Amino acid sequence: MQINGTLLDHQGVLHTLAGNVSFPKLIKHAVLAGLGPGFAYPSMITSWIGLALFSGVRFRLKVDHIERIHPIYDPDEISMMSKLVGRSIADIYSKSHYGATFTICYEHCCKWIGISPTGPRPDFLSIDLGAMQAFSVEAKGFSKPSVSAAEFAAHKAQSTTAAAIFGASYGVASVTYDIYKKLKVRIEDPWVPEPRFNPDLIRQLVEKYYQIIQERLSSQLVLEKLPQELPFSSDSYRYFEIGSLINPLAPVAIFMFVPRSIPYERIDEHTRIESDNLYVDRDGIGVWVAPNNSFKPRPLRGPA
């Protein structure tokens, strides 16, 4: 799917955004954009990935927009899809343009360090592990064809509210809109004065990020066997078959794979791995669509 938009940086320079987003890439960002309490439970994966991304359910990816396969007038369903796309696109550009390694739900970060979030706050806290800094992200998604200057100014203001607690260096406001006709995105990144981010806190959040993902995938998605051919060794990665959750009636061999250990020294190796059937993000976590003849997905079963 083609994405077009603009990015106005903190120096006032306007950049044009254009690029293709593959199916595995959008799946990965849809599932892990803002790791939250519901992540990786079958009901969440089924509703998020199945509803939003897989053809034959309600929506389908087209060349430059999201297609509603059946006439959908329920504003809640439209809003849910718009929000999901907005979060995914914000996560993609946080990684590709701002160097984020991880994007974590803001409230989840607060819970991990033992504080209660109050007042207006951004959606995500993004961590650039290489630079040992953090920035916050306000991610919005809308079906309407435009976003007013006043609306965007409010989103920009909300994107900087993580500075007081987490010392975020700057905020990123990402607004995706007109997703059902010709998907567009607008991004701006206001700076925050005197950021004070604690490196020990970065390490704590990173360790929690991998711990939660491993625990929840391991408890809910038990893989009975692996395909004969894998993109990376099973000694270094754990594979989880998610195709049965995406479409239980006609499962496709789709896998999410996670590093067995935190890849502190290998982050840079995972910045440009992308093809039609393989995507590896900067955090080392990826999605692989296996060749049709190499693996037969298991039928969907409920959790034990």
FIVO-548996 format. One record per residue (C-alpha): residue number from 0; residue in one letter; z, y, x. Coordinates in steps of 0.001 Angstrom, whole numbers. Each point is the difference from the previous one (the first is absolute). Example, Ala and Ser with C-alpha at 12.3 -4.5 7.8 and 13.67 -1.06 7.14 Angstrom:
<sites>
   seq   type         z         y         x
     0      a      7800     -4500     12300
     1      s      -660      3440      1370
</sites>
This chain:
<sites>
   seq   type         z         y         x
     0      m         0         0         0
     1      q      -988      3425      1333
     2      i      2688      2680       197
     3      n      -801      3702       321
     4      g      2345      2912       373
     5      t      1495      2753      2129
     6      l      2910       336      2399
     7      l      1409      3463       766
     8      d      2232      -274      3077
     9      h      3009      2176       836
    10      q     -2174      2223      2205
    11      g     -2245       869     -2925
    12      v     -2942     -2122      1154
    13      l     -1900     -1755     -2784
    14      h     -1211     -3552       691
    15      t     -2362     -2126     -2099
    16      l      1266     -3472      -904
    17      a     -2545     -2741      -545
    18      g       174     -3727       491
    19      n      -257     -3419     -1567
    20      v      3004     -2024     -1079
    21      s      -486     -3760        -6
    22      f      1548     -2398     -2514
    23      p      2542     -1497      2493
    24      k       980      3482      1173
    25      l       686      1290     -3497
    26      i      2003     -3137      -827
    27      k      2207       418      3056
    28      h       745      3649      -685
    29      a       485      -581     -3725
    30      v      2674     -2630       642
    31      l      1851      1652      2877
    32      a      -453      3737      -644
    33      g      3605      1108      -206
    34      l      1833     -3297       385
    35      g      2376       -84     -2939
    36      p      2524     -2188     -1807
    37      g     -2641     -1831     -2058
    38      f     -2252      -872      2926
    39      a     -1335     -3548       352
    40      y      1386     -1513     -3150
    41      p     -2730     -1910     -1852
    42      s       206      2206     -3065
    43      m      -537      3125      2096
    44      i     -2880     -1415      2025
    45      t     -1665     -1338     -3133
    46      s       272      3279     -1884
    47      w      -805      2303      2910
    48      i     -2786     -1844      1778
    49      g     -1354     -1874     -2980
    50      l        27      2944     -2370
    51      a     -1284      2522      2479
    52      l     -2376     -1691      2376
    53      f     -1443     -3313     -1083
    54      s     -3164      -155     -2069
    55      g       273     -1599     -3408
    56      v      3427      1387      -898
    57      r       -68      3668     -1096
    58      f     -1353      1967      2929
    59      r     -2653      -533      2647
    60      l      -929      1733      3260
    61      k     -3397      1674       -39
    62      v     -1929      1952      2625
    63      d      1992      3227      -333
    64      h      2439      -440     -2875
    65      i      2168     -2405     -1997
    66      e     -1757     -1493     -3010
    67      r      1831      -787     -3222
    68      i     -1566     -3322      -994
    69      h      1180       299     -3600
    70      p       619      3239     -1900
    71      i      3605       915       842
    72      y      1627      2846     -1881
    73      d      3675      -787       587
    74      p      1208      2957      2116
    75      d      2700     -2163      1607
    76      e     -2540     -2497      1346
    77      i     -2274      2788      1207
    78      s      2955      1763      1629
    79      m      1197     -3183      1719
    80      m     -3409      -626      1514
    81      s      -347      3626      1089
    82      k      3418       -48      1637
    83      l      -750     -3226      1847
    84      v     -3297      1316      1351
    85      g      1643      3278      1023
    86      r      2722     -1827      1935
    87      s     -2520     -2276      1702
    88      i     -2285      2847      1090
    89      a      2950      2035      1294
    90      d      1119     -2988      2057
    91      i     -3494      -545      1418
    92      y      -308      3587      1240
    93      s      3587       105      1240
    94      k     -1019     -2812      2352
    95      s     -3540      1089       915
    96      h       497      3769       374
    97      y      3698       492       746
    98      g       815     -3027      2122
    99      a      2550     -1604     -2307
   100      t       967     -3549       865
   101      f      2138      -589     -3090
   102      t       219      1612     -3429
   103      i      3252      -729     -1799
   104      c      1332       960     -3432
   105      y      2234      3064       451
   106      e      2727     -1350     -2280
   107      h       -81     -3308      1853
   108      c       589      1820      3300
   109      c      2975      1763     -1559
   110      k      1428     -3294     -1204
   111      w      -373     -1604      3441
   112      i      2023      2753      1699
   113      g      2576       187     -2773
   114      i      -669      3339     -1701
   115      s      -858       931     -3585
   116      p     -3236      1968      -473
   117      t       403      3172     -2043
   118      g     -2294      2743     -1221
   119      p     -3777       250       546
   120      r     -1281     -2362      2676
   121      p     -3258     -1413      1369
   122      d     -1386     -3433      -769
   123      f      -128     -1381      3552
   124      l      1514       343      3418
   125      s     -2648      -832      2613
   126      i       933      -969      3545
   127      d     -2205       490      3052
   128      l      1524     -2618      2288
   129      g     -2001      1098      3060
   130      a      1179      3620      -181
   131      m      3439      -980     -1361
   132      q      -224      2545     -2788
   133      a      -181         7     -3782
   134      f     -1758      1960     -2703
   135      s       313       -91     -3776
   136      v     -2762      -564     -2542
   137      e      -387      1063     -3603
   138      a     -2627     -2298     -1545
   139      k     -1595       801     -3347
   140      g     -2823     -1606     -1959
   141      f     -1705      1354     -3109
   142      s     -2923      -844     -2246
   143      k      -667      3677      -797
   144      p     -3001      1621      1702
   145      s      1861      2787      1840
   146      v      3393      1143      1276
   147      s      1024      3652      -277
   148      a      1242      2078      2921
   149      a      3438       311     -1637
   150      e       293     -3772      -453
   151      f      -964      -673      3589
   152      a      2446      2613      1285
   153      a      2796     -1846     -1813
   154      h     -1027     -3300      1598
   155      k       -49      1652      3446
   156      a      3505      1370      -504
   157      q      1297     -3420     -1027
   158      s     -1591     -1636      3048
   159      t      2341      1863      2383
   160      t      3321      -836     -1643
   161      a       771     -2932      2340
   162      a       723      2313      2931
   163      a      3658       574      -818
   164      i       999     -3694        23
   165      f     -2551     -1702      2234
   166      g     -1159      2881      2207
   167      a     -3650      -487      -942
   168      s     -2330      2023      2224
   169      y     -2310       996     -2846
   170      g     -1054      -911     -3514
   171      v     -3311     -1367     -1249
   172      a     -1107       688     -3557
   173      s     -2725     -2433     -1075
   174      v     -1556       325     -3453
   175      t     -2668     -2438     -1185
   176      y     -1802       910     -3217
   177      d     -3032      -670     -2202
   178      i       373     -3663       926
   179      y     -2096     -1313     -2940
   180      k     -3090      2138       699
   181      k      -243       955      3684
   182      l      3244      -533      1868
   183      k      1132      3023      2043
   184      v      3006       771      2171
   185      r      1578      3243      1191
   186      i      2563        -5      2820
   187      e      2054      2723      1682
   188      d      2783      -254      2579
   189      p      2546      2843        92
   190      w      2287        23      3064
   191      v      3776       -91      -183
   192      p      1931      2212      2485
   193      e      2268     -1652      2586
   194      p      -300     -3687      -869
   195      r      2899     -2150      1223
   196      f      -899     -3672      -362
   197      n      2297     -2625      1486
   198      p     -1804     -2734      2040
   199      d      2765     -2475      -845
   200      l      -677       622     -3688
   201      i     -3710      -677       561
   202      r       791     -3396      1542
   203      q      2392      -825     -2834
   204      l     -2608       787     -2666
   205      v     -2719     -1951      1844
   206      e      2202     -3090       306
   207      k       860       193     -3704
   208      y     -3678       377      -885
   209      y      -984     -3292      1615
   210      q      3162     -1774     -1121
   211      i      -570       781     -3675
   212      i     -3673      -979       105
   213      q       686     -3318      1730
   214      e      2916      -886     -2273
   215      r     -1752       727     -3256
   216      l     -3320     -1575       843
   217      s      1732     -3088      1383
   218      s      2171      -435     -3084
   219      q     -2800       452     -2543
   220      l     -3278     -1148      1569
   221      v       293     -3455      1535
   222      l     -3249     -1041      1703
   223      e      -540     -3746       -83
   224      k     -2768       -23      2630
   225      l     -2149      2366      2048
   226      p     -3798       179       243
   227      q     -1528     -1618      3044
   228      e     -1282      3325      1309
   229      l      2306      3032       205
   230      p      -687      3529      1258
   231      f      3164      -165      2146
   232      s      2253     -2806      1225
   233      s      2693     -1263     -2357
   234      d      2331        36      3013
   235      s       -81      3806       -90
   236      y      -447       621     -3723
   237      r      1322     -1413     -3245
   238      y     -2597      -420     -2752
   239      f       620       338     -3733
   240      e     -2640      -971     -2560
   241      i      -188      2730     -2665
   242      g     -3345      -845     -1616
   243      s      1640     -2116     -2693
   244      l      2098      2988     -1031
   245      i     -2940      2361      -116
   246      n     -1957     -2136     -2443
   247      p      1821     -3155     -1188
   248      l     -2975     -1235     -2043
   249      a     -2495       115      2865
   250      p      1984       196      3239
   251      v     -1723      1214      3135
   252      a      1214      -749      3528
   253      i      1630      3316       911
   254      f      2841       146      2519
   255      m      2492      2579      1122
   256      f      1246      -563      3548
   257      v      3047      1492      1702
   258      p      1037        10      3692
   259      r      2757     -2485       757
   260      s      1713      2616      2172
   261      i         7      3794       -25
   262      p     -3130      1031      1954
   263      y      1511      2960      1849
   264      e     -2315      -507      2983
   265      r     -3142      -866     -1985
   266      i      -284      2741     -2609
   267      d     -3094      1560      1574
   268      e     -1855     -3323      -197
   269      h         8       230     -3792
   270      t     -1671      3370      -571
   271      r     -3679      -926      -394
   272      i      -150     -3532     -1402
   273      e     -1962       249     -3236
   274      s     -2917     -1866     -1558
   275      d     -1115     -1138     -3423
   276      n      2405     -2958        20
   277      l      2695       995      2535
   278      y      2313      2978       299
   279      v      2927       487      2374
   280      d      2101      3120      -380
   281      r      1881      1897      2723
   282      d      3198     -1861      -861
   283      g     -1686     -3302       923
   284      i       -36     -1193     -3624
   285      g     -3375      -951     -1411
   286      v     -2044     -1576     -2768
   287      w     -2680     -2632       541
   288      v     -2492     -1351     -2532
   289      a      -781     -3526      1228
   290      p     -3510     -1457      -241
   291      n      -472     -1770     -3323
   292      n      -421     -3434      1537
   293      s      2927       126      2416
   294      f      2981      -118     -2344
   295      k       761      -952     -3586
   296      p      2734      2236     -1451
   297      r      2906     -1666     -1692
   298      p       476       508     -3747
   299      l      2533      2640      -946
   300      r      3537     -1224      -505
   301      g      3035      1974      -959
   302      p      2758       670      2526
   303      a      2387     -2856       644
</sites>
